[in-house]
Amino acid sequence: MSVHVIETGESFAFTPENEAWAKTQLAKYPPERKASAVMPLLTRAQEQRGGWLTKEAIEYVADYLAMPYIRVLEVASFYTMYNLKPVGRHVIEVCTTTPCWLRGSDEIVKACKKTLGIGLGETTPDGEFTLLEVECAGACVNAPVAAHNGTYYEDLTADSATKIIEALKRGEVPKPGPQVDRQTSAPVGGPTTLKATTGGNA
């Protein structure tokens, strides 16, 4: 499968602040291993670019790390956290890997498509929302999971996913984390063991 990367004709370089930050990343590795910083640098470049990576930004990171362009492109095109085309101001990422799928991520995807009027990988005509399918979000115990600009919403249903998107459309900030009666990743309904303290020393 070929990978299409958009070339804008606009030069790219880290801002002075991001340049200083990049140097702190390189300091974590021996000089001969500076390619190990490719992912954090790509992430920072994407953030600076407004949520997506242009060909120029990928080339800049490659030059910065003295890596072949194709090696950096391989990273940028492999991980779903990197976007190779413009995205909306609100990026909704729905995890569809096995644990989320077993807990109903198909219904979450359907609800998002219906509420936004777009398909996976598409952006609304007003440029506000992009809907993406992603691999494991790393919150399997609270599946199904979706993220909005890096904020996780867990234990979703079609109804709660719809309400979250509608709230975002109104400019509100929905409550992140579990959307059911659960404290972080604790069992639904509260603890099942060690419910009482003895008041003595362990």
C-alpha positions as CSV (number, residue, x, y, z in Angstrom):
1,M,0.0,0.0,0.0
2,S,1.4,3.4,-1.0
3,V,1.6,6.2,1.5
4,H,0.6,9.7,0.3
5,V,2.3,12.5,2.2
6,I,1.2,16.1,1.4
7,E,3.9,18.5,0.3
8,T,2.7,22.0,1.1
9,G,5.7,24.0,-0.2
10,E,6.0,25.6,3.2
11,S,9.2,25.2,5.1
12,F,9.2,23.7,8.6
13,A,11.4,24.2,11.5
14,F,10.9,23.9,15.3
15,T,10.1,27.1,17.1
16,P,12.8,28.2,19.6
17,E,10.8,26.6,22.4
18,N,10.5,23.3,20.6
19,E,14.1,23.4,19.6
20,A,15.1,23.7,23.2
21,W,12.8,20.9,24.1
22,A,14.1,18.7,21.3
23,K,17.6,19.1,22.7
24,T,16.4,17.7,26.0
25,Q,15.1,14.7,24.2
26,L,18.3,14.0,22.4
27,A,20.2,14.3,25.7
28,K,18.4,11.1,26.9
29,Y,20.3,9.0,24.3
30,P,23.9,8.4,23.3
31,P,24.8,10.4,20.2
32,E,24.9,7.3,18.1
33,R,21.4,6.4,19.2
34,K,19.7,9.8,18.6
35,A,17.3,8.1,16.2
36,S,15.5,6.8,19.3
37,A,14.0,10.3,19.7
38,V,12.1,10.0,16.4
39,M,8.7,9.4,18.0
40,P,8.7,12.3,20.5
41,L,10.1,14.7,17.8
42,L,7.4,13.6,15.3
43,T,4.8,14.1,18.0
44,R,6.1,17.6,18.8
45,A,6.3,18.5,15.0
46,Q,2.7,17.4,14.6
47,E,1.5,19.5,17.5
48,Q,3.4,22.5,16.1
49,R,1.9,21.9,12.7
50,G,-1.7,21.9,14.0
51,G,-2.3,18.2,14.3
52,W,-0.8,16.7,11.2
53,L,2.5,16.0,9.5
54,T,3.5,17.5,6.2
55,K,6.3,16.1,4.0
56,E,8.4,19.1,5.0
57,A,7.9,18.3,8.7
58,I,8.9,14.7,8.3
59,E,11.9,15.7,6.3
60,Y,12.9,18.2,9.0
61,V,12.8,15.5,11.7
62,A,14.8,13.2,9.5
63,D,17.5,15.8,8.9
64,Y,17.4,16.7,12.6
65,L,18.2,13.1,13.6
66,A,20.4,12.3,10.6
67,M,18.0,9.6,9.5
68,P,16.9,8.6,6.0
69,Y,13.6,10.2,5.2
70,I,12.0,6.8,4.4
71,R,12.9,5.6,7.9
72,V,11.0,8.5,9.5
73,L,8.1,8.1,7.1
74,E,7.9,4.4,8.1
75,V,7.3,5.5,11.7
76,A,4.9,8.3,10.8
77,S,2.8,6.0,8.6
78,F,2.8,3.0,10.9
79,Y,1.4,4.5,14.1
80,T,-2.1,5.8,14.1
81,M,-1.2,8.7,16.4
82,Y,0.4,10.5,13.5
83,N,-1.8,12.1,10.9
84,L,-0.6,12.6,7.3
85,K,-3.4,14.8,6.2
86,P,-5.2,17.8,7.8
87,V,-7.5,17.1,10.7
88,G,-10.3,19.0,12.4
89,R,-10.0,21.0,15.6
90,H,-11.7,18.2,17.4
91,V,-10.2,14.7,16.7
92,I,-12.3,11.8,17.9
93,E,-10.3,8.5,18.0
94,V,-12.3,5.3,18.6
95,C,-10.4,2.2,19.6
96,T,-11.6,-0.9,17.7
97,T,-8.9,-3.4,18.9
98,T,-10.2,-6.7,20.3
99,P,-11.0,-5.7,23.9
100,C,-13.0,-2.7,22.8
101,W,-14.6,-4.6,19.9
102,L,-15.8,-7.3,22.4
103,R,-17.3,-4.6,24.5
104,G,-19.2,-2.9,21.7
105,S,-16.9,-0.5,19.9
106,D,-18.8,-1.2,16.6
107,E,-21.8,0.6,18.2
108,I,-19.6,3.5,19.3
109,V,-18.3,3.9,15.8
110,K,-21.9,3.9,14.4
111,A,-22.9,6.5,16.9
112,C,-20.0,8.8,16.1
113,K,-20.6,8.4,12.3
114,K,-24.3,9.2,12.8
115,T,-23.7,12.2,15.1
116,L,-21.0,13.7,13.0
117,G,-22.3,12.8,9.6
118,I,-18.9,11.5,8.4
119,G,-17.1,8.2,8.1
120,L,-13.8,6.9,9.6
121,G,-10.9,8.9,8.4
122,E,-13.1,11.9,7.3
123,T,-13.5,15.5,8.5
124,T,-16.7,17.4,8.7
125,P,-17.2,20.0,6.0
126,D,-16.7,22.8,8.5
127,G,-13.3,21.4,9.5
128,E,-14.3,21.1,13.1
129,F,-14.4,17.3,13.7
130,T,-12.3,14.4,12.4
131,L,-13.3,10.8,13.1
132,L,-10.5,8.2,13.3
133,E,-10.2,4.5,14.0
134,V,-7.2,3.7,16.2
135,E,-5.4,0.6,17.5
136,C,-5.2,-0.2,21.2
137,A,-5.7,2.9,23.4
138,G,-4.2,1.1,26.4
139,A,-7.3,1.4,28.5
140,C,-8.7,-2.1,27.9
141,V,-10.2,-2.6,31.4
142,N,-12.5,0.3,30.7
143,A,-13.4,-0.7,27.1
144,P,-14.9,0.6,24.9
145,V,-12.8,3.7,24.8
146,A,-12.6,6.8,22.6
147,A,-10.4,9.9,22.9
148,H,-10.9,13.5,22.1
149,N,-7.7,15.4,21.5
150,G,-5.9,13.1,23.8
151,T,-8.5,13.0,26.6
152,Y,-10.0,9.6,27.2
153,Y,-13.6,8.7,27.6
154,E,-14.2,5.2,28.8
155,D,-16.9,2.6,29.4
156,L,-18.8,4.1,26.5
157,T,-22.2,3.3,25.1
158,A,-23.7,4.6,21.9
159,D,-25.8,7.0,24.0
160,S,-22.9,8.3,26.1
161,A,-20.6,8.7,23.0
162,T,-23.4,10.7,21.3
163,K,-23.8,13.0,24.3
164,I,-20.1,13.6,24.5
165,I,-19.9,14.7,20.8
166,E,-23.0,16.9,21.2
167,A,-21.4,18.5,24.3
168,L,-18.3,19.2,22.3
169,K,-20.4,20.8,19.5
170,R,-21.8,23.1,22.1
171,G,-18.4,24.1,23.3
172,E,-18.7,22.3,26.5
173,V,-16.0,20.1,28.2
174,P,-17.5,16.6,28.9
175,K,-16.4,14.7,32.0
176,P,-13.4,12.5,31.0
177,G,-12.7,9.0,32.2
178,P,-15.3,6.3,32.9
179,Q,-18.9,7.2,31.9
180,V,-20.3,4.7,34.3
181,D,-20.2,4.3,38.1
182,R,-16.6,3.4,38.3
183,Q,-13.6,5.0,40.0
184,T,-10.8,5.1,37.4
185,S,-10.1,1.4,36.7
186,A,-11.7,-0.1,39.8
187,P,-14.5,-2.6,39.6
188,V,-17.9,-1.3,38.5
189,G,-19.9,-0.9,41.7
190,G,-16.9,-0.3,44.0
191,P,-14.5,-2.6,45.7
192,T,-15.3,-6.2,46.4
193,T,-12.6,-6.9,48.9
194,L,-10.8,-5.1,51.7
195,K,-13.8,-3.0,52.2
196,A,-13.1,-2.2,55.9
197,T,-10.0,-1.1,57.8
198,T,-9.0,-2.9,61.0
199,G,-7.7,0.2,62.6
200,G,-4.5,-1.6,63.6
201,N,-1.1,-2.1,62.1
202,A,-0.7,-4.3,59.1
